[in-house]
C-alpha cells in the first residue's frame, strides 16, 4: 500500500485528506490525534489500478485501519454505501439517521419503527443474533450535543442562548442570572438522557433472544430526581449527604415560590452593584423599591454567594464593599432624599391606592374619529392654608420635606421664572411652590398627577392613557406636530426639509417613548396630556440647557402654554395647571389655599364663592413678553395680538393692576375630591402633633421660672 493511498477523515466535515495534510483541505480544521485512516479506493501508482476496490482484498489481507475511539467519527468507504442506503428518516425533522440510532440526532425525537438489525452471523455451533450496539457516529453526535448545551445559558427575558462566559445577554443586555448552575444542570440532565437511552439500548440488545425481546423497565420519577441530585452534587461540588442536599433544594424552591416581582428586582439590583450594572439599580428604583432595604437570610441563601452578600446588607453596603463610587453617590443621595422627604402621598398608602383607582376609573375614551382618552373629574391640588397656623419651626420642617429647595431656588433666584412679580406672589397670594418629585424618567407624568391629585403615576395609568391616545389619534397629533416642527425650524433660520420617511421615523420614535416606562418625554407628550386633562398646561422652565460647568448648550423649548386645541372649547376647562422644568426634570408648581377674593385684577370682576381658591398664573415672562403657545396650526399662527386673543378664548384671563396678563386657576378649598382631602389631612396631622410637644416644653419652662 503506497502512502498516497492512505487518507484521514476530518472529524468536522468528514472530508478525506491526504496523510501529509496537517489541516483539513475543506474546512481548515486541525488534524486530530488518533485520526481514522481509510484506504483510497483509487490508489494511484499501485498494482490494483484498473479493477474495482474491494474492502476485503487489501494488501496483506488486512482490513482498513479504524480507530476504536468513539469520540471520533468513523467514515469507512466499505460500510458507507451500505448503511447510507438503510438510513431512516425522522418523522419530525426528516433528518436521515443511521440505522442503529434509536433517536433522531437532530431533534432527539423517538424513532417510531425500529429498523432491522444486522443479519445473524454464524459462529461455531450455530447462528445466534448479534448483540445490539449503538453506532459510534450517533454516540459522537449525542456527546457533542451534550458538550455544546452545557456551554450556553438561556436569557430569562428574550430566551437567547448565550455563551457561558457572557455576563450579559447579547440581545437584550439582561444580566446573567445567579442560578446559572441550576439552568446548566437542567440542560445537562436533559442531554444526559440521550446517553441513558443508548445504555438501555445496549442492555436490550444483549438480553434479546429469538423473536422475543426483553424491554428495560421505565425510569420512575424518583429515579430521575435521584439522578438530578447526583448531578447537582457533581456540578456544584457540594459536600454532604444526598438527603441534606434534597432538603436544601426543596427549601430554595419554596423561597423562590414566595418571591414577588419587587423581590426579584431587589436581588437583581444587588447583583448589579457587584457586577457594576447601573441599569439594574435604576429598574429597582423606578419600580418604587426601597433603597434602604436589607438582605434577609433567605435572599442571601438564594443568591448563593457568601463572599459577596451578607445578611443585613443594603445596596449602599454592597457599593462600599465593592468600591462602586459612582453608584454610591447615587444611592446615598436617594437614601437621604427618602429619609428627608415626606409628601402627602407617602403618609397613607391605603388612601393613595384608592386615589389611583379613582383616577383609573375617571379615564374614558371619546367615541368618534378623535378617540382620545380624557379625565372626567376636575381636581387641582393646593397646599392647605392650615400650614400658616403651625409654629415657624414646624413650618420650616414641613416645607423642607415637601418642597424641592433646589428647583425652587433655580426657578426663583438663578433665573426669574416664577414668583418674579411681588404683586402676584405677595398681594394676590399667588406664590408657586415646587413640590418634591421622583428623579425617574416618569417625572413629567408624576408632576401632572401631583398638580391635580397629589400622587405619583406609580402604576403607569397616565402613561398608558398617553400611549393609547397617541396611537389611536396618531393622524391628528401627527399633523399638528409636523406643522409645528416645520414652522419652528424655519423661524430659527434652519431652512431644512425632511422626506416623509424621515418624518415618519421621528414620529415612530415619539410613539415608542410613550410606551416605555421610565423613558423621558417631549413637548408632544405635554400637548397630548393637555387633551387628556381637558385643560391647559403652563410650563415655567429654564430657557437653556447647561452643562455641569454652567456652559449653555442649547434651547430647552419646554416653556410655554399647551392648549387642548383638538377638543371643542365647550368640552374643556379653562383652569390650567402649572409645571416647572429644570435641566431635564419636571416638578409640580402648586399654590396655597387663600380666603377667596371679590375684585382683584384691573377691570376684572371675579365674583367667586368663598369656597373657591383663585391663583393667578402669569402668561408673560419677567420681561413682560407673552409666553409661547405650542403646536399652533398655520391659520392660528400670527403676531402677539392674535396669540393673546387665542389665550383669552381658552383660559380665564385678566390683567392685574401692574399690567401683567394672567390666567386664573380656580380650585376648591377642599382640594376638589374627598379622598385627596383625607390624604392631606393625615399628612398635616404629623406636623400638628409636633405642636403640643413644643408648647409643653415652653409651659414647663414657665413653671420652673415661677417656682424660682
C-alpha angles and dihedrals in degrees: 000000000000121000089240090063095060117085136176124224120231111238092218107043098012090231112156110233131190115263093247092059114100092188132040112267092215107043100011092236118158116261106251126222116258092030121185109252121205132181120246109241091212103050113182117220095021132116092247096071112127099032134083118268116253120194091212095051101068125140113288090009091276124139124237114287111255125180110232093212108119092207090075126070112245114216110179121175094216097057098031098077093044099046094039089062091052097050117129124225120233113242091218106044102008091234113159108238131190115268095250097047112114093193133038110264092214105046102009092236117160115257110250101205122027114237117232116269125233118292115266116266124216118240122176111303098022149313124304132168116272116241113263112252133185118244110254089224091060092045088053091050092050095047091047091051089050092052092047094051095053089056094065138065124202120232112237092215107045099011092232114155109235129189117264094250094054112106093191134034110266092218106041103013091236110158118253110262120248094230092064090127090063090049092051088046092057091049091047091052092050093048094044089059086073092063090044090055089053091050090052089048091055090049092051091048093051093049098045119109131173115332095327122084129197112222126211117252114258116259112253126224091251091056091052091049091051090049090050091050092053091048090050090054091049096047099040095039091228122174121217143062124309092246092056092050091049091053090048091051092051091048092053090048091053091050091052092051091055094050119109130203093264090051092054091048089052092051090048089051090052090051089045091058091051094047096037096248108150093180091069090055092048090050091053092046094048090053090060096255122165111252091203093057115133129220115252127213092256092051092049088050090051093049089051096199108116091174091062109026129052133177112271095023119139129197088265091055091051092048090053093045094051095035097241096165096173092050092043092059092051094045095047091050091049093048093049091049093049091048094047102036123078117170124175093259090061098053102064114026093181093059091043091056091049090052090050090053089048091053091049091049093050093056113100135167121236116236120231135045094321097057097178124154119244140180118244097204128072107215127164122186119222133170112256119256089226088081089080090060092063122093115269093250091052091046090053091051091048094051091047090056100042102035133066101233094189093055091044091053094047094050095043109032111018091049124003099241103132132025090014091134116074088198092061099035099044115017096035095037092231099134112149123222124203109226118216112258137186117268095225123113091266094070093117093054091042092052092050092053091043091054091050111026102010095239140100127256089244095149093045091239093141092043091054091050089049093051094045092048092050091047098045095042097035095132094053096047093039092058093050092046095048094048092047095049091048092051092045093053092049094046090057092048097249094129098190129142128204129211117246090252090058092049089051092050092051091048092050088054091053090051091050092053091057092056098049117084110227095021117133115249133218141215092280091061091053088052090053092046089056088059092048091051091040089221137089122271120212116199118199105192146148114278099220139047111235133192123231087267091057095254116149112243104174148303120309096206093198101106115097145061124307114199127191090240096163093062126074112262091236090058094057138069121239095214108101133203125226129226131184125219124199124166100324096327132103125208132184113247111208135170133221123254116265135190097260126253138233107205117010122147128045113289094351122121104199101180094186131165121259089243092063125086117207123202120188112221115193118237091195131063128239089278090055092248117144115255119248118264108216130221099014119166124237091264093050095048115096144112127323093272092057091049091050090051089051091051092051089054095054100034138041098251134181138165120243124223088260090059099252119143108230138176120225117233108199121197138162118259087233090055094253101274131060094225091054089048091053092048093051092046092053090048092050092049089068090064095039088060090061092064099069091052091052093045092047093053090049091049092050090053090051091051090050090052092051092050090053 
